Amino acid sequence: MSKVYYAYLFSAAVVIGILVYYLNSTVQTANASVSLKPEDKSVILLGKNIYAQNCASCHGANLEGQKNWMSRLPNGMMPAPPHDVTGHTWHHSDNYLFLITKYGVEEILGEKYPNNMPAYKDILTDDEIIFALSFIKSTWPSKTKKIHDQINLRSNK
């Protein structure tokens, strides 16, 4: 693999690390206690429809994200990441995913962060956000779900 590819991976890891650091401090002070329901068939069906209507246009019908999602676009924005196992969604707790979806990255960070993701607080209800996130988690392999469950346990301490 090329040095450029590794440089992109390193840059993405640094950005994600910074986001996790700042967001974890914000998430810990938030009162939200969210638990996704990736095994509940009715929740998943509703979530699949909500995802299709509100998320798929950017994150992909198959949760594949946008091309070159780890590299900034010419306008400085980051492309939408995948929500399948190839992305980093599963690296974050239920609470973090909920808060980012509801309030947006910039409100959670408390600073500018160039991205196209809208805050859904005035678009979707809390339940609709949980349903969409539950659908996303329902598509992950069992091993990934178990790792994500462990992330949730650590973040709730």
N, C-alpha and C positions, 0 to 999 in steps of 0.2 A: 504494500500500500504506500501511497505517496506521502511525503512530508506534509503537504498541504492538508491531506485528509486528517492526519494526526493532529495538526494544528487546529483544525475545525473541531475535532473531538475534544481536545484540551480546552479550547475556548468555551465550548458548550458546557463542559463539566464545571468550569470556573463560574460561569453565569448561573448555572443550576445551583451550585454550592452557595453562592451569595444569596440567591433567592430563598433557598431553604433556610439559611441562617436568619435572614430578616423575617421571613414569613413564619417560621417556627416561634419566634419571640412574639409576634402579633397573634398567632393562633393560640398560644398558651394563655394569653390574656383575654381572649374572646370567650363568651359564654356558650357558644354553639357546641352542642354535643350531638354529633351526627353519626348515624350508623347506616351504612348502605345495606341493601337487601338483594344481593345478587342471586339468591336462590328462590326468591318469590316470583313465580311465573307471571302473576298479574302486574306486579310492579315492573318487571322486565318488559312486558308487552307495552305498557304505558310509556316507559322510559325509551323504548326503541322508537316510538312515534315522536316523542318530544325531541329526541336526538335528531331524527330525520328532518324535522321541521326547523330546528334551531341551531344545530351544530354541524351537520353533515356537509353543508355547503363549504365550510372551511376545513374541517377535520376529516372529511371524506366519508362516503357512504359505508365504507368498510373499516372505518377508524384509522385509515392509513396516513392521515396528515397530508400536508403539502410537500411538494418536492423540495429537497434541500432545506428541510425544516430547521436545521442547526445553523444555517448561515443567514445573516441579515440580508434583506432585500435592498436594492439601491436607495429606497426611501428611508432606510434605517429601521424599518419594522422587521420583526421576526415572523417567519411563516408559521402557520398553525402546526403544532406537533401532532404526531399520531397518538391515538388513545389505545392502540393495541399494545401488545407486549413489546414491540420494538421501540416504543416511546418511553417517556419518564413519568407518565401519569401514575402508574402503580407504585412509584417511589414515594408518593405523598399520602398522608393520612386522609381518612374520610373528612375530618374537620377542615383540613387545608383545602382539599378539592372543593368542598362546599363553599367555603369563604371566598376563594378565588373566583369561582363561578358566579356567586351572588354579587360580590362587590367589585370584582376586577382586580388586576394585578396592582395598578397604581394606588388604589385606595388602601389595599392591604399593606403595600410597601411604604406608603406615605410619601412617595416621590415619583417623578416621571420615569416611565419604562415604556419605550416605544413598542406598541403591540396593537393589533386590530381586534382583540377580544373585548366584546362589550361586557359591561356589568349587567347581570340578568335580574337584579333586584326589582326592577320595574317591568320586567318582561315575563318572568316565570315565578310561580309560587315556590316556597321552600320545598314543598312536597314534589313539585315538578322537577326541581333541581336534583333532589335525592333520587327520583325515579330515573332520570337521564344518567346520572352517575352510576346507579345500580345496574342499568343496562350495560354501560361500558365495562364495569367490573365483571359482569356475567360472561363476557366474551373471553376473558383471560384464562389461560391454562390453570389447572388446579394448583400446580406448584407456585405460580405467580400469585394466585389468590391467597395461598397460605403465607407467603412472604408479606403480602400486603396486610394481612390480618395481624402479623407480628409487628409491623410498623404502627398499626393502630394501637396495639397494646402498649408499645413504648411511648407513643405520643399522649396517651391518656394518664400517664403516671404523674 
